[in-house]
Amino acid sequence: MEDVFIWAEQRDSNLFAVSLEVLNKAGKIACEIGGRLNAVLIGADCKRCAEELIYHGAQKIFLVENPLLELYQSDVYAKILSGILAQYQPEIVLIGGTTVGMDIAPRVAASLNTGLTAHCVDLYIEHLDGNRQLIQVVPGWGGRMMLKIVCPEKRPQIATIKPGIMNIGKPDYERTGEIVELTPTIRETNFQARTLEFIPDDDEGLSIDTAERIVAGGFGLYSSGGFELIERLAQVLRAEVAGTRPAFDHGWIPESRIIGQSGKTVHPKLFISIGTSGAIHFTTGFHKAEVVIAINKNPDAPIFEIADIGIIDDLKIIIPLLTEEIKKLTKRKEECLN
């Protein structure tokens, strides 16, 4: 009952980074409660992913391979994972909060008649009323505070973790572990719906996940007519453009470029926030940024509490000036190099 399980998401025999992030956090929790660290891996030809999980700390891998499972199949994957968890009855189950992870997690929780905490930004063990509990931390109340959630009775305790929140541990290529190959019966009748293909987002520019410089805008850009100003700034900075959920709602950015609780977590060297209030559900998405610059005409905006550099002024004045100055500096640098 004290074991910790993770579901390791993979595609085309490549582990998602969040699977290793979740594994690292799960390993620390397993060590604290004295349990084993296990992973469930499902796919068509993904045994090499099992070896990678062992190098990153997994002690036992439950491997399910079948040609019918090459792509994620909602009902079948959930049934397989639920069956394994029901048999081994772990204390805690952690799942990466990807699109697929957010689909399978509630299905598994419902099947096991237990609770689920989604969008966790932190997890740790705490003793409450003499009992050891997993504390699951999520942003709440419109992002104005962090809430602690516990599941005192039902087991396993299941939580999803946002990608990019946790760190990936260092692999140890001398580490060994056990791979348990399972062969559950899979019939065509198990597929109430079938995934036929995955189509990547049609998103211009580089992914914001690995960008070193990001310029992000919020609803404060409404008065300037949208994202044109920050797109010019991002161009001269050679940065990627991102934004808040309201920015997406207004059609200024695609969904793949939302930062925060309902979007992505990033860790660039430079993050420029323009016209955003700085609510927790947004700032949790870039808390690992090395340098944060905030531009907002409201001196009381919460964004200034976490910014390294704050500029209080009208963004319609500041952004064009900043863009021109960066152009000048870039030109001087190129002249010096030549």
N, C-alpha and C positions, 0 to 999 in steps of 0.2 A: 504493500500500500504506500510505501514511502518513495517509490520510484518516480522519476520525472521523465515524461515522454515529450518529444517534439514531432511535428509532422514536417518533413523536409521536402519542400517544393522544388521540383526540377522541371526543366523543359529541354528536349533534345539532348538528354544526358548531361545537362549543365545545371548545377545547383544555383538557385537564386541566392544572392548575397544575404537576404534577410534570413534564410535558413541557417546560415552560419552565425549571424547575429543572435538569433533566438537560441541556437545551440550553446553559445558562449554564456548567455545569461542563465539558461537552464542548468548548465554545468555548475555555476556558482551556487544556485539554489539547491541542487542535488547534494553538493558537498556540505552545505549547511544543515540539511535535514538528514544526512546520512543515507541517502538513497542512490540508486544507480541511474545513470544517464542513458536513455534509450532514444532511438529515432525510428520513425516509420517512413519507408521510402517506397513509392509506388510509381510504376512506369512500364515501358516496353523493354528497354535495354539500358539500365541505369546502375549496374553493379559498381561501376567505377566511382559513382557518386557516394556509394556506401563507404568505400575506402577513404574518400576525402572527409567524410563525416567522422570516421574513426581518427584520422589525423588531427581533427579539431576537437576531439574529446569524447565522442560517443563511445560508450562501452559495448552496446549491443544494437545492431541494426536489424529491424524486421523488414525484409526485402520481399516485395511482391512484384513480379515481372510477368507481363502478358502482352502479346501484340495488340490486343484490344484496348490496352491502357496507354497507348502511345501519347494520346492527348488526354487532358483532364476530362473525366466523365463524372458529372456531378453525383448522380445517385450511386453509381458503382464505387467510386472512390470513398464516399461517405460511409457506405456499408462496410467496406473493407477496413477502414480506419476504426469505425465503431466496434467492429467485431474483435479487433486486436486489443483495443482498450478495455472492452468488456471482459476479455479473458484474463488480462494481466492486472487490471484494476490499479492503475497508478494513482498517486496522490495529486499530481499536477500534470497538465497537458498545455503546451505552448505552441502557438501557430502564428506564422508570419501574416501580418495584416494586408496581404495583397488582394487583388480582386478575387482571385481563386480562393485564397485563405478565408476571406470574408464570406464566401459561399459555403465552404465545407464546414467551418467552425460551428455555426448554428445548427446545421443538420446533425452533426455529431453530438452536440450538447443535448439536443432534443431526443436523439436516439438513446442516450445514456441517462436521460431524466436528471440532468444536472444544470448548473448555471453557466453563464458565459459573460466575461467582461471584455468588451471590444475597445480597440484604439488605445491600449495601454502605452504609457510613456515611461513607466518605471514599475519594477516588481521587486519585492524583498520579503523576507520572513520576519514576523514579529510575534511575540507572545501576548495573547489577549485572553484574560480570564483563565490563565493557566493552560491555555491551548495554543499550539503553534499554528499560525495562520499565514497564508500567502496574502500580502498586501498588494492590491492591484490599483495603480495610480492612473487616473484619467483626468483630462481637462473637463470642467463642468461649469454649469450656470453661465452659459454663453462665453466660456473661456475666461471668466473672471477669477477662477480659483482651481486648485487641484483637489480632486476628491479621492479618498481612499475607499476601496471596495473590498469586502471580504465575503467569502462563501463558507459560513461556519458549519454547515451540516452536510451538504451534498458533495460527493466525490465521483470523479476527479474534479479538481478546480481547473477550469479551462479559461484561457485568456489569449487574445490576439495582440500582437505587438507591431506597431507601425514600423515599416522599413526605414532604416537609417537612424533609428533612435539608439540602438545598442551598438557596441563595438564588436568586431570580429576578432576572436582570439588568434594567437599565433599557432600555426600547425606544428605538430611534432611528428615527423615522418618515421620515427622509431616506435611510435605508439601502436599497440595492437588492440583488436577488439573482436567481437563475435558477430558474424553475419548469419542470421537465421532466415533461410529462404522458405517462403510460404507459397502455397499454390491453391488458393481458394477457387472453388468452382464458379466460373463466370459464363453465364448464358446470354444469348441475345435478348431473352425476356427481361434481363436485369436492366436493360437500357430503356427507361421511359422516354428519355430524350438523349440525343447523341451530339457531342461536339465534333464538328467536321473539320474545322481549321481555326487557327488563331491568326488574326490580322493585326499587325502592329499599328499603333496610332500614326496617322499621317500628320507629323509634326515637323515644321520647318526648324532648321538649326540643330544644334547639338542637344543632347539630353541634359536637363538641369541637374540630374543626379550627380554628375561628376564635374560640373562646371566650376571653375576657379573664381569666376566673377559673375554675380547675379544682380540684376536691377529688378526690383519687385514693386508693383504699384497696387494701390487700393482704391476705394470708392472716392477718396479725395481728388482723384483725377477727373471726376465727373465734370467739374467746372471748366476744365481745359479741353473737354471734348473727347477724352479717351487716352489711349496709350501712345499717341504719336510722339509726344515730347520724350518719354522715357525710352522709346525705341531708338530715337536719335542718340540719346545718351549711351545706351547700351552698344550701339554700333561703334561709336568712337572709343568706347572702353573695351571693345571686343568681348562683351559680356552677353549672357543669356537673359532673356526677359521672362519674368514670372509674375505672380500676383496672388491676390486673396480670392476667396470664394465669391465675394460681390463682383470682383473684376471679371471672373468667369461668367457670372450671371448676366453681365452687361455685354458679353460677347467680345471682350477685349483680349482674352487669352483662351487657348484650348484647355480642356480639363486636365491634360497631362502636365500643365504648368502651374497648377494650384499648389501653393505652399501652406503647410499647416496641418491641423488635425484631420481635415477632410481631404487632404492632398498629400504632397510629398514632404519628406524631411531631407534637407540638404546641408552640406557642410563646406561652403566655399571659403576661399581666402578673404574675399570681399563681398559683402552683402549690403546693397543700398536699398533702403525702404523709403518709398515716396508716397505720401498721401495715405498712409495706413495708421490706424489708431494704436495698434500694438496690443490687441487682445491676446490672451494666452493661447487661444486655439490657432492663432497665426504664428506667434513667436516660437512655439514649440517646434515649428518646422525648420528653424534655422539657428537653434541655440548653440550649435557647434561651430558657427561661422567665426573665423579668426578676427575679422574687423567688421563692425556694423555701423553704417552711416544712416542716419534718419533725417528726412526732410518733411516738415509738417508746420503749418502756420499756427497750430494750437500748442502753446507752450506746456499745457497740462496733459498732452497726449502720453499714454503709458509707454509708447515706443521709446521715449527718451530715457526711461529708467534702465533700459538694457543697451542703449546705443553707446558706442565708443565716441562717436562724433555726432552732435546734433545741430541741425540748422533750422532755426525758427523763422520762416518767412513764406511768402507766396511762391508756390512751386512754379507758377507760370513765369516768374522772374528769375528764380534761382537756377532752374534746370537749363534754360538756354545759356546763361552765363557760365555755368559749370561745363556744359558741352563745348563751348567755344574755347575755354581755358585748356581743356584736355586736348582739343585739336591743336592748339598752339604748342603745348608741351610735346605732343607726339611728333609734330613737324620739326621742332628743335632737336629732338632725339634722333630722328632720321637724318637730319643734316649733319649732326655730329658723327654719326656712324659712317656717312659718306665722305 
